[in-house]
Amino acid sequence: MDAAALVGHLVPRGSVFRFLAEHRGEVFAPELFADLFPARTGRPSLPGEIAASVLVLQALHDLSDCEAIEALRCDLRWKVACGLALDHGGFHPSTLTYWRCRLAASDRPNRVFDAVRAVITETGVLQGKTRRALDSVVPDDAVATQDAVTQLIAAIRRVRREVPGAGALITAECGAHDYDDPGKPSIAWDDQAAREVLVSGLVNDANTVVNALSSNEFDDKASRASALLALISGQDVEPAEGSDGTDGRWRIARKVASDRVVSVVDPEARHVHKIVSHKQDGYKAHVAVEPDTGLFTAGKLAKGCGEGNHEAVIGLELLDGEPAGREVLADTAYGTGDMRAELFGRGHCAVIKPMPLRSAVEGGFTVDDFAVDEAAGTATCSNGLTRPITTTRRVAFGVACRSCPLRARCTTGTAGRKLRLRNNDALSRRARAQWAHDETLRRRYRQHRPMVERSIAWLIGPKGRCRKLRYRGVAANNQWLHTRMVGLNLRRVLNLGLTRTTRTWAIA
């Protein structure tokens, strides 16, 4: 009843199904997962090679756990790929969750990706390919975005559920809402005064709970619930008009916090602006791609905004381990002075489109029209006025601009022209000058950098079907990203002619 023996010849060569059927035991060897189950007892009955194969096929075809198990039970190609019998009934969908959690909690959560990357490296298909293209895409989160009122209620309910003793405190001290009711309160939402009374009551309830619990020590789960409530109670509100907050009057803030939590169900999801005119809620998937083959060499899914999650920061992480001499192609988001300096220090060549400069006056002077002397710590304008650079790298020309004949082309500010110089400003200036005058550089960028868009199109799938994530949190979705890249890399390298000789992987 072995599916591979009976119908394996029907599975086309060059497919991921056929590859897994023939080589899953070599690529996903038992020792690859040995550290996940160190005890002699309690090992799973499902072999690691089968679990890894199912996870790869699941991510490649964008299936839920239930859909993946149904395919394993009913699709002969899946049975052949995993080495199962024709009458095998599959296993419970929660087994996939179990394996993902085991992998995510380990010290090598992306080992499946690393195993396939080792196969690709052994083929030599990337040998001599010195270019790496960087880019990011915004996958949507798996939860609904919540407004401030809904988040406050949900966060208080979560504290009541997860923090010992919080239920009695909330029942006794909090009366702005019936917290047994998960829905939004029934008020006249078009009445501003009613909204402010409700918001004030919810914020005061949240502050009461946070203050009462601040001196207690809890386990990680309870501590996270309490910390989340403290964050939610402060990110979307501000003192009401004419109040400093001490009288307990609050209102919804007339601004959006830079690192705003959009849902207490998935506290790591964020508002994301890939471009200024389009906003999404979710994460950013950052990838490094070899543009000629379209193979993913590295990837990372991170929060959509916040400190440490900028493209230039994560882009450098994706290049860790790359030997010197890489030509790094990327758009303007990666063109910071700090990234250029780090790439230069690693021995790479940056082919990155500079961010266009803006002038305070249309058609007027930009920051590049000011001569900066880093050694002397001064900046000189086009009229020959020199001013010092402060420790915060700012320059103020002040009253000297009042009688300047070039003022109309330089600034409209009453306090005169001000500059803010970034770190490694000289590198950024040099890059802008080179981009403006080097046609060969621009031609290389236009020829090779757009190829990363092809790989990202594969990543999000036809009609963007993989754009919406299935999991919550950075860790789970980062694992999905790497498993998805495994399937795409396998499919791509098989199309390039992946074969197995005696003991070596090669491209035919």
Buried (B, 14 or more C-beta within 10 A) or exposed (E): EBBBEBBBEEBEEEBBBBBBBBBBBEBBBEEBBEEBEEEEEEBBEBBBBBBBBBBBBBBBBBBEBEEBBBBBBEBBBBBBBBBBEEEBEBBEBEBBEBBBEBBBEEEEBBBBBEBBBEBBEEBEBBEEBBBBBBBBBBBBBBBEBBEBBBBBBBBBBBBBEBBEEBEEBBEEEBEBBEBEEEEEBEEEEEEEEEBBBBBBBBBBBBBBBBEBBEEEEBEEEBBBBBEBBBBBBBBBBBBBEEBEBEEEBBBBBEEEEEBBBBBBBBBBBBBBEBEEEEEBBBBBBBBBBBBBBBBBBBBBBBBBBEEEBBBBBBBBEBBEEBEEEBBBBBBEBBBBBBBBBBBEEBEBBBBBBBBEEEBBEEEBBEBBBBEBEEEEEBBBBBBEBBBEBEEEBBBBBEEBBEEBEBBEBBBEEEEBBBBEBEEBBEBBBBBBEEBEEEEEBBEBBEEBBEBBBEBBEBBBBEEEEBBEBBBBBBBBBBBBBBBBBBBBBBBBBBEBEBEBEEEEBEEE
